[in-house]
Amino acid sequence: MPAEYPTLLPREPVVTAAEMRAAEAAAVAAGTSGFELMCRAGEAAAAGIAAFYGPAPVLVLAGPGNNGGDGYVVANALRQRRWPVEVAALAPPATEAAQQAAALWNAPVMDIADAEPRFVLVDALFGTGLTRGLEEPLLSQFHALARASSVVIALDLPSGAATGDGTALSPLVRADLTVTFGAMKPSHLLHPAAASCGRVVVADIGLGEIETRLFRNGAAPTAVLGADTHKYRRGHVLVVSGAMAGAAWLAACAAQRAGAGYVTLASETAMPPSSLVVQPLGAIDLARADAVVLGSGLGRDAAARTRARRVLGAGRPMVLDADIFSLFADDPASVFGLGAVMTPHEGEFARLFGDLPGSKVDRARAAAARSGNVIVLKGPDTVIAAPDGRAVINDHASARLATAGSGDVLSGMIAAHLARGEAPFDAACAAVWRHGDAALRGRDGLIAEDLVGLIR
């Protein structure tokens, strides 16, 4: 990697329910009681709530498990801050730690059926590890209380959300703030559950570093160009075109904006004058390319397939996108084992890998392991997975990216990072973050051409 390009910034860990339980069990084995962890969680949540909102009437909905125990601690901590607080319980606390937390509250607890809405509603019904949704009449009672409240705060996760895959097990109440404990969980970032979490704040409860191979994508570092930098040191990107030259042109322009020093567009279609180097398809010089974009605007006919095979055999760092997933749906082995970056959306992913089981993270990991390539499974919760099991979820993005050509822009950006000498996984993570960042700085009506101009 060139000296002027720093390593990626630290990423925030994302842990499963099982990893969280293991971390809590380790803390208990080391001498911290479950009740002490619950007190830390509740106190931290109360501090977070107090930091975001001024003193106001609060209704805490407490479930029978440890999430409900967290709710009792929150209620007590807010009461000590002189907030007016009421607690409504679904059932008596069923765990030892939750029973100790309820004893802290030491005040009347009403049945949820009798609860009246207050300005702030704290959802402490169910947290991590939920396997089935809320049932009637609780579901209707919960939603009615939430609709009549001005602020909804969820502890750990909105009740009804599965922890690991973003599934809504029952209709979710949208929280304004979710206070989670120890680390983020996959459903804070995976849709549809992520859309109901609102602002997510992680409270440190003293578990230390939790071992995981899943992370939230972090900001791409800023390239610092040395005085001796020249265009070839910044990397040469080759974009191979075909039937839809416009898509390839977008990828090429994005590679330029993302930092590549020299970009060649191989195309038989006349292009507007620009700083891009346009060459005929028959004159492709793969040996000079530091990274190649293959698939954007390539086409799906026999000529495109022949051209693709030639490029695939060159052994260059590569981004595979768009038409590649149709061209080789019947022969995926031709695009496997290349150490490339593949950027499918859900439909393209299914074309090449079929209906894989599990969460979006599970499916991306399985595809990366099977293909030997880095997988960028695109969407509002884009997942980047490496063949070795590392994975990242990117939530730094905007719905404005749902426009034709935005994927071609991303392919060009990833290629620019590859051309600088970055490893495929790091290149994909950095480019996905920058791609989302560009869209966040756009405005409604954004099209792919606008996106290119917004790349920093």
Residue, then its C-alpha position, 0 to 999 in steps of 0.5 A: m500500500p502506498a505510504e500516503y494512504p493510511t490504514l482504515l479507521p477503527r470499526e465499531p463491533v457488532v455482536t450477536a445475542a450468543e456473543m453477548r451472552a458469552a461476554e456477560a457469562a465471562a464477566v460473571a465468572a470473573g466476579t461481577s454479578g448479573f445484577e451488577l451488570m443490570c444496574r450498570a445497564g439501567e444507570a447508563a440508559a437513564a443517563g442517556i435518556a436524561a442527556f437527550y430529554g429534559p425531566a418529563p413524565v415517564l412510563v416504563l413498560a417492564g417485561p418479565g426477563n432481564n430487559g424488564g429488570d433493566g427497565y426497573v433500574v431505569a425507573n429508579a434512576l430517573r426517579q432519583r433525578r426527580w423525574p415523575v416515573e410510573v412502571a407497568a409490568l407485563a408479568p412479575p420479574a422471572t429472573e433473579a437479577a430482574q427480581q433484585a431490580a424490581a426490589l430497587w424500584n420499591a413502588p407500585v407497579m400497575d398492569i399494562a392493561d391499566a397504564e395511561p400514556r405519558f410524555v416518555l415511553v420506555d420500552a423494556l418489554f423484550g430485548t435480545g434473544l427474542t424468538r417470537g413476536l408480541e401477541e394480542p392483546l399486548l401488541s395493541q396495548f403497546h402500540a396504543l401507548a406508543r402512539a399517545s407518547s411524544v418520545v419512545i425509548a427502547l432498551d437494547l432493541p425495540s420489542g418484537a425485533a429479532t437480534g441477529d437478522g433484522t427481522a420484525l417478529s411482530p409489527l415494531v414501534r419506532a423508537d426515537l432512541t435505542v440504548t443498547f448495552g455493551a455493543m451494537k447488535p446486527s438488528h440495529l443495522l439490518h433492515p427492517a428492524a434498523a428502521s425502527c431503532g431511531r438513534v442508537v447509543v451504546a452504553d458501556i457496562g464494563l464487559g471490555e472488548i467482545e470478540t466478534r468478526l462483525f463490525r459497523n463500517g467506519a469512515a474512510p480515511t483521507a488520502v494524503l498525497g505526498a509531494d512526489t506523487h504522480k498519476y501512475r502511483r495513484g493507480h490506473v483503473l481500466v473500465v471495460s465497456g460494451a452494450m451500455a457505454g453510459a454505465a461504464w462511463l459512470a464507473a470510469c468517472a467515479a474512479q477518477r473522482a475517488g482518487a485514481g490517477y489514470v482511468t482508461l475506458a475501453s469502448e466502441t461508443a463515442m464519448p464526450p471529451s474529457s480527461l478519461v482515456v478512451q480506447p477501442l475494445g480491441a486495444i485493451d492493455l490489461a498489463r498496465a491496469d492496476a484494477v479493472v471494472l468488469g460488468s458495468g455496461l458490458g452486455r449479455d451477449a456472446a461477444a460480452r462473454t468472450r470479452a469477459r473471459r479474456v479479462l477474467g484470465a488476466g489476474r488483475p485486481m478486479v470489481l465484478d458487477a452488473d452483467i457479470f451476474s447474468l453472463f455467468a449465472d450458469d457457470p459461476a466457477s468462472v468468476f470464483g477464486l479470483g480474489a475480486v470484489m463482487t457487488p451484487h444487489e439481492g436479485e443478482f446475488a440470487r442469480l449467482f448463489g441461489d437462495l442461501p439461508g440465514s441473515k444477510v450477513d450469513r448469506a454474504r459470508a457464505a457467498a464470500a467463502r464459496s466464491g473466494n471473493v469479497i462480496v458487497l451485498k448492496g442495499p440500505d444495509t449493505v454487507i461487505a464480507a470477506p472469504d475469511g469470515r470478516a464482515v461489515i455492515n454499512d449504515h452510512a448511506s441514503a435512500r437517494l442511492a436507489t437510482a439507476g447508475s449508483g451501483d456503477v459509481l460504487s464499482g468505479m470507486i472500489a476500483a480506485h481503492l484497489a488501484r492504490g494497492e488496498a486489499p479487496f476487503d478494505a477497498a470495498c469497505a472504504a468505497v462503500w462508506r464514501h459512496g454513502d457519504a456522497a449521497l448523504r450530502g446530496r439532495d432529493g432528485l439526486i441521479a448517478e451523475d450528481l453522485v459522481g460530483l459529490i465524491r470527496 
